[in-house]
Structure formats: structure tokens, C-alpha cells
Amino acid sequence: MRALMLTGVLSVLATGCSFTTAAGLDQCETSADCGGDQVCTRGICLPQPTGCGTLHGSTDPNSIQMGALVPLHTSTDENASVDESDEQALNAVLLALEEVNQRGIGGRQIALHVCDTGSDVERTERQARWLVNEKKVVAVLTAGSSQTLAAKWVTVPNDVLTMSYSATSKELTSLSDTNGGPVGLVWRTSTSDAIQGTVIADLLSTDPRFGAPAKVGILYVDDPYGQGLNYIISDRLKNGPTWVANRGFLYPRHGDVKETLAQLDMYDPDVTVLMGFADDATAILEEASTRTNLKRENGHQWFFSDSVKDAALLADPEAAALAQDFYGTAPAQGTGQAFDIFSSRFIDKYKKDPAGYAYTSNAYDAMYLMALGAAYAQGTANAVTGAKMAEGLTRVSSGTSGTNTQLTNSNFTYLAEELAAGRSVNVDGASGPLDFDAAGEASSPVELWQVKDQSFVTISTIQPPQNHPTAAVKR
């Protein structure tokens, strides 16, 4: 009924006839004529996209408008559970936002419009369009490979900077994202799966902790993240220093995993790499425990990718027990002053350890980098645009000094002033050195972690391999 009513309303508008508000819909010229939770669409006030409407930071009309597309829930279902990992990543973003606004950017502050994507790419694209068209954002923070790729179809053509803290797909490396300008508009603080995938394959084929497996299963979510990581691991296992037989098995996000696990059980792997999000991983581990060849007591091991490192997995007692003592990888947290200060302030504010979640430090750095990009644009052009922000980001790892500056709250003003004056700097963030290459990516170490006593324990930090797969750069 609602769809039919809306169709009728838009049909009347298309004829040019005057529309009355008998149905409770107000006429408007701009969104300023509507309520705070509505958007002016073809002359009438309509509800804003589902999941949007939360504003953090400045309410000053002169503030720099930015957006964030974050999967705060695991799906769009009204009963969906909270995605705790991304919830804490957003907290890291908000901590950085608070610190930046305490200092200002050329006398201005940042307004951050946050939308909950519900991990849905179609919703993400609608929300991105609303942020760009209605809120006039100059930059959008994103999470995850699929959602970042969905958002870029809106952001790039409109010269809006896109910065992701957890998109790891190798596809992002070679995106066509300059929109005719000299600098690409899609950036990320997370390391490419080209690095993580190579590390996983090398660990499985050479590290004695994994017993030199004869067969490796690769169980991956059927999206750009899972597809890309599956290809990298499989290719490395077949063509790396030690040949290892392997086979990939895909499953749909939030889907039934029984058929896929039946096939995996028939394959009878020694180790299975699981690339899935915490809610799916919980269901997979519990179903796999009923399969003969996938049981721990029969010699089967699990190995997890970064997306499994989520407190939601440990919150389920059965899943936590099934994951006990198994290993995984994720981008390593920083080890310098920037991380120490971030961690201390995060714990004080949110009473949680940010190291217990993947990508918290990456999210913190992402917000700070958008602010530094804005400082460069404000200082050199007296106008903040996505294209000028991207140009500024090319200068955060090209300074002539051999000493890197820690990206902390107390150093932000100095870094912002240097960039505003058109000078370059070298920056170490909470997630590590922000040495961006020509593709807008910073190579970073990978941590090997293990599930121990209801927590994720870092076992070691592995430097990026020199021979990981590369792609043509986009700038």
C-alpha cells in the first residue's frame, strides 16, 4: 500500500499538478523545509534513508560535512544483532572526531552524519546517495569491501573522498577512481588481502604449528572480500614455496551452511581457513562440529581470517569452545606512541580494550586522516572538497624528514598546520606507519592471534612479505 501511495504521489508531481498535503506529506523546495528526519524529494518531504539520521560532532552550519557508512547491525532485519566489532570501530572514529573538534581545522569543525548500513550493499548505495546529495558531504568513511565498492559508485562521480578502515579486497587497489583528476578518491587504512592472504598461505605451508597439512579447505563468504582472499590463498598454496593441495567452498552471507559443510566434510581437509563474519562463523563452527571429518578430535584444525576476530564469536559459549586454541590473522595494531595513547584514551572512555577487536586503530586513523586532508584543502584552497582532501593525503607520507610524527591528539595541530601550508609530513598512526603508496594504501604488518580463555591473544607480528601479489596502481 505504501509503495502504491508513493507511486501515485510521484505521478501527480510528474504531471506538474499542485499536490495537497491531505495524505500527510508536506510540500517543499529544499530539505530545510522538512523535518530533521525527512528529505525533500521532487517537491515533497519523504523519510530519509533507513539507518540514517544520527549526527555526531558540530552542528554549526559552517562545519565541514562528512559521512560514515558503518554496519552497526549484522543485517537489515529488525531483529538483527549488533555488530560489536564495527560498533567499537565507530567508537574509535568518534574518539578521533572529538579530539579533532577540540582543536579545529582552520577555525572550523567537522559534522559527521552516521548511517547504519546493516551490512547491505543496496542500502549502502542509497545512504551514500543521500549523504552526497542531501547532506553535501565532502568525504565518506566506509567499512568492508562490498560496502565500500557500493559507495564508490556514488562518491567517485561526485568528487567525494572515500576512506575505508576495513575494506581489504585486492580489487580496491586498481580501481578507476580519479574522476578525471590527478589523484584517486578511494583510500583505506586497512591492509590489502594481497598481504594477509600471502601470510596465511605461508603460515599453513611452513609453520610447524599447523603440521604441514596435505589438504587445505578454504571456506569463504561469497562477496568481494571472500572471493578475493580465497583466490590469493589458493594461488599462493599452489605456487608458493611449498605446494599444498587446496579447494575453495563458498557460502552465502546469512545463508544456510549445511550443504557447503557437507561438501567440505567430504573433502576431508587437515585445516580449513574460515573467512566469514562472526555471526556466520558461529553457525559454521556449530554445524561443523556434527561432521565427522571436521571435528577437532579427528585431527581437523580451523584457521580464521580477520573478519572472525569479533567479540560476538566469543559471546556464544559453544562457538567459543569450538574455536578454542585455533589461530587467525588480522591487521596488526600499532606498537608506537600513537597506539598507546589511542588505547589508553579508548579504554578510559569506553571501558573496552581496542586490541580485542579488528580495525579499531584503523578506524581511529581514518578519521584523523580525513581531518588532515580537510586541513590541507582549507589551507591551500580555502575550500574543502573531496578532490583537495585526496591531494592532501598524498602528502602524509612524503615528507623529507627521516623522522615520522606520531598521529596523536597533541600532534594534530602541528600536522594540520604543516599540511595547510602545503608542506609534506611523514606520519605514524595508531595502526602503524601510514606510508601510502600510489594506490592510496599503506602496507602494514599482520598479527597472528589465537583464541585463548574467552579472548583473542596476539601471538606474534609478521611483517608484510616482499613478494605478495601486486596490481597496477591507480594513480
Secondary structure, DSSP 8 states (H G I E B T S, - for coil): -HHHHHHHHHHHHHHT----STTS--B-SSGGGS-TTEEEETTEEEE--TT--EEEE---TTSEEEEEEE--BSSSSTT--B-HHHHHHHHHHHHHHHHHHHH-BTTB-EEEEEEE-TT-HHHHHHHHHHHHHTS--SEEEE-SHHHHHHHHHHHGGGT-EEEESS---GGGGG----TTSSS-SEEESS--HHHHHHHHHHHHHH-GGGT--SEEEEEEESSHHHHHHHHHHHHHHHHSSS--EEEEEEE-TTS--HHHHHHHHHH--SEEEEE--HHHHHHHHHHHTTSGGG-GGGT-EEEE-GGG--HHHHHSHHHHHHHTT-EEEEE----SHHHHHHHHHHHHHHSS-GGGSTTHHHHHHHHHHHHHHHHHHHHHHSS--HHHHHHHHTTTB--S-SS-EE--GGGHHHHHHHHHTT---BEEETTEE--B-TTSBB---EEEEEEETTEEEEEEEE---TT--------
